[in-house]
Amino acid sequence: MNEKIRELMEKASSNACYDEPNQLHLMNDEIQKFAELLIQKCDEIVSNGPMNAHPWHYGLMIKQYFGAE
């Protein structure tokens, strides 16, 4: 699991539950919190990016931050 995503999941979870190493499970309210944190982080990335960038550039910045392809 990507470290940035793991950090957000752990921040969303009040009592992280690991069935196996690297397998974090969230409860329904924690999933909601995770989604909110994810959106906030994406907004932060875009808000701190260049003002007149092409829209695809913002997507690239988000993917790079989270280590996605």
Backbone as a chain_set.jsonl record, in Angstrom:
{"seq": "MNEKIRELMEKASSNACYDEPNQLHLMNDEIQKFAELLIQKCDEIVSNGPMNAHPWHYGLMIKQYFGAE", "coords": {"N": [[0.84, -1.173, 0.0], [0.494, 2.247, -0.759], [2.446, 4.674, 0.896], [1.563, 7.316, 1.463], [-1.214, 7.075, 1.215], [-1.656, 5.181, 3.194], [-0.982, 6.725, 5.447], [-3.108, 8.59, 5.459], [-5.245, 6.822, 5.851], [-4.646, 5.787, 8.381], [-4.841, 8.11, 9.847], [-7.54, 8.563, 9.604], [-8.609, 6.482, 11.015], [-9.664, 5.589, 14.206], [-9.037, 3.421, 15.718], [-6.971, 1.497, 14.423], [-7.11, -1.472, 12.525], [-5.396, -4.287, 11.875], [-5.389, -7.057, 9.92], [-3.472, -8.598, 8.705], [0.026, -8.004, 8.208], [0.441, -4.795, 6.775], [-2.214, -4.658, 5.927], [-4.694, -2.753, 6.416], [-7.818, -2.164, 7.852], [-10.855, -0.368, 7.644], [-13.684, 0.984, 9.406], [-17.134, 1.809, 8.588], [-17.705, 4.609, 9.256], [-15.127, 5.5, 9.431], [-14.263, 5.141, 6.85], [-15.678, 7.146, 5.604], [-14.415, 9.37, 6.797], [-11.817, 8.957, 5.823], [-12.258, 9.368, 3.081], [-12.931, 12.083, 3.139], [-10.489, 13.17, 4.063], [-8.844, 12.454, 1.931], [-9.936, 13.934, -0.183], [-9.494, 16.509, 0.839], [-6.68, 16.547, 0.815], [-6.158, 16.34, -1.937], [-7.316, 18.743, -2.768], [-5.61, 20.512, -1.451], [-3.188, 19.987, -2.787], [-3.816, 20.831, -5.406], [-4.526, 23.503, -4.914], [-2.113, 24.587, -4.111], [-0.675, 24.46, -6.381], [0.483, 25.577, -9.673], [-1.16, 28.509, -10.888], [-2.271, 28.867, -13.51], [-2.196, 26.409, -14.785], [-2.599, 23.681, -17.086], [-5.525, 21.623, -16.969], [-4.897, 18.793, -16.927], [-2.447, 18.801, -15.744], [-2.853, 19.174, -13.018], [-4.028, 16.765, -12.292], [-1.857, 15.089, -12.771], [-0.083, 16.038, -10.821], [-1.424, 15.23, -8.482], [-1.437, 12.437, -8.828], [1.342, 11.961, -8.773], [1.953, 12.74, -6.148], [0.622, 10.788, -4.623], [1.857, 8.58, -5.6], [0.808, 7.175, -7.714], [0.148, 5.747, -10.957]], "CA": [[0.0, 0.0, 0.0], [1.238, 3.492, -0.84], [2.655, 5.267, 2.225], [0.716, 8.504, 1.62], [-2.575, 6.588, 1.441], [-1.637, 4.558, 4.526], [-1.011, 7.802, 6.433], [-4.473, 9.107, 5.529], [-6.097, 5.792, 6.445], [-4.376, 5.729, 9.821], [-5.377, 9.337, 10.427], [-8.998, 8.414, 9.613], [-8.994, 5.387, 11.899], [-9.421, 5.803, 15.629], [-8.414, 2.192, 16.218], [-6.584, 0.755, 13.231], [-7.228, -2.924, 12.646], [-4.562, -4.974, 10.893], [-5.553, -8.509, 9.885], [-2.149, -9.067, 8.331], [0.885, -6.829, 7.995], [0.12, -3.936, 5.624], [-3.621, -4.716, 5.546], [-5.46, -1.943, 7.348], [-9.252, -2.175, 7.555], [-11.571, 0.742, 8.237], [-15.119, 0.844, 9.603], [-17.875, 2.709, 7.694], [-17.484, 6.024, 9.569], [-13.726, 5.768, 9.133], [-14.176, 5.255, 5.39], [-16.146, 8.508, 5.327], [-13.343, 10.269, 7.213], [-10.731, 8.753, 4.864], [-12.647, 10.05, 1.843], [-12.807, 13.516, 3.386], [-9.06, 13.492, 4.105], [-8.324, 12.303, 0.571], [-10.387, 15.105, -0.935], [-8.769, 17.666, 1.371], [-5.297, 16.488, 0.337], [-6.185, 16.671, -3.366], [-7.569, 20.182, -2.84], [-4.369, 21.17, -1.028], [-2.215, 19.832, -3.87], [-4.227, 21.689, -6.52], [-4.493, 24.901, -4.465], [-0.725, 25.018, -4.022], [-0.054, 24.306, -7.692], [0.501, 26.778, -10.513], [-2.508, 29.056, -11.098], [-2.784, 28.754, -14.88], [-1.777, 25.129, -15.368], [-3.6, 22.908, -17.819], [-6.181, 20.7, -16.026], [-4.22, 17.496, -16.802], [-1.282, 18.979, -14.874], [-3.287, 18.962, -11.636], [-4.168, 15.31, -12.132], [-0.502, 14.549, -12.701], [0.457, 16.389, -9.5], [-2.079, 14.364, -7.488], [-0.907, 11.085, -9.028], [2.722, 11.93, -8.307], [1.955, 12.82, -4.68], [0.193, 9.514, -4.082], [2.654, 7.499, -6.182], [-0.012, 6.416, -8.663], [0.611, 5.867, -12.344]], "C": [[0.889, 1.241, 0.0], [1.292, 4.161, 0.533], [1.768, 6.483, 2.47], [-0.728, 8.091, 1.906], [-2.673, 5.937, 2.81], [-1.723, 5.635, 5.613], [-2.417, 8.368, 6.59], [-5.414, 8.094, 6.174], [-5.889, 5.718, 7.955], [-4.901, 6.972, 10.52], [-6.902, 9.247, 10.548], [-9.465, 7.408, 10.657], [-8.653, 5.703, 13.348], [-8.759, 4.583, 16.256], [-8.133, 1.278, 15.028], [-6.607, -0.747, 13.494], [-6.428, -3.569, 11.513], [-4.827, -6.473, 10.993], [-4.214, -9.173, 9.607], [-1.268, -7.834, 8.194], [0.484, -6.109, 6.708], [-1.327, -4.033, 5.157], [-4.457, -4.03, 6.622], [-6.919, -1.948, 6.915], [-9.919, -1.036, 8.307], [-13.047, 0.397, 8.396], [-15.815, 1.902, 8.74], [-17.635, 4.187, 7.985], [-16.039, 6.425, 9.295], [-13.493, 5.883, 7.635], [-14.62, 6.649, 4.971], [-15.052, 9.521, 5.652], [-12.156, 10.173, 6.247], [-11.032, 9.487, 3.563], [-12.51, 11.56, 1.996], [-11.34, 13.945, 3.397], [-8.429, 13.428, 2.72], [-8.694, 13.517, -0.275], [-9.66, 16.356, -0.466], [-7.335, 17.701, 0.854], [-5.23, 16.842, -1.147], [-6.406, 18.171, -3.56], [-6.313, 20.966, -2.473], [-3.318, 21.132, -2.134], [-2.535, 20.788, -5.014], [-4.118, 23.165, -6.129], [-3.076, 25.45, -4.397], [0.023, 24.9, -5.342], [-0.078, 25.601, -8.48], [-0.924, 27.206, -10.889], [-3.069, 28.772, -12.491], [-2.375, 27.458, -15.557], [-2.939, 24.499, -16.128], [-4.224, 21.899, -16.845], [-5.478, 19.354, -15.86], [-3.026, 17.592, -15.861], [-1.656, 18.734, -13.407], [-3.467, 17.471, -11.342], [-2.814, 14.642, -11.992], [0.126, 14.829, -11.332], [-0.13, 15.487, -8.413], [-1.542, 12.944, -7.608], [0.521, 10.968, -8.51], [2.782, 11.944, -6.777], [1.634, 11.46, -4.072], [0.951, 8.319, -4.67], [1.858, 6.615, -7.126], [0.52, 6.631, -10.076], [-0.43, 6.506, -13.217]], "O": [[1.914, 1.278, 0.68], [0.289, 4.203, 1.245], [1.27, 6.663, 3.581], [-1.389, 8.696, 2.75], [-3.667, 6.121, 3.514], [-2.455, 5.473, 6.589], [-2.874, 8.603, 7.709], [-6.286, 8.47, 6.958], [-6.851, 5.598, 8.714], [-5.357, 6.897, 11.661], [-7.486, 9.792, 11.485], [-10.6, 7.482, 11.128], [-7.516, 6.039, 13.678], [-8.003, 4.708, 17.219], [-8.936, 0.414, 14.677], [-6.179, -1.22, 14.547], [-6.756, -3.407, 10.338], [-4.533, -7.094, 12.015], [-3.875, -10.191, 10.211], [-1.783, -6.723, 8.076], [0.223, -6.742, 5.685], [-1.647, -3.531, 4.079], [-4.869, -4.65, 7.603], [-7.219, -1.755, 5.737], [-9.593, -0.768, 9.464], [-13.597, -0.385, 7.621], [-15.155, 2.799, 8.216], [-17.385, 4.956, 7.057], [-15.768, 7.579, 8.961], [-12.625, 6.637, 7.196], [-14.016, 7.263, 4.091], [-14.795, 10.43, 4.863], [-11.559, 11.19, 5.893], [-10.159, 10.152, 3.006], [-12.028, 12.239, 1.089], [-10.988, 14.968, 2.809], [-7.58, 14.251, 2.378], [-7.857, 14.057, -0.998], [-9.251, 17.178, -1.286], [-6.829, 18.764, 0.494], [-4.332, 17.572, -1.566], [-5.767, 18.796, -4.407], [-5.992, 21.968, -3.112], [-2.639, 22.127, -2.386], [-1.65, 21.471, -5.531], [-3.666, 23.986, -6.929], [-2.86, 26.644, -4.604], [1.214, 25.204, -5.416], [-0.6, 26.611, -8.008], [-1.78, 26.368, -11.17], [-4.253, 28.462, -12.617], [-2.224, 27.418, -16.778], [-4.107, 24.761, -15.839], [-3.523, 21.373, -15.981], [-5.46, 18.814, -14.753], [-2.63, 16.6, -15.25], [-0.875, 18.159, -12.648], [-3.098, 16.988, -10.271], [-2.647, 13.729, -11.182], [0.785, 13.963, -10.756], [0.592, 15.033, -7.524], [-1.225, 12.314, -6.599], [0.868, 9.973, -7.873], [3.588, 11.226, -6.184], [2.289, 11.027, -3.123], [0.711, 7.177, -4.278], [2.188, 5.445, -7.319], [1.251, 7.585, -10.341], [-0.206, 6.685, -14.414]]}, "num_chains": 1, "name": "protein.A"}
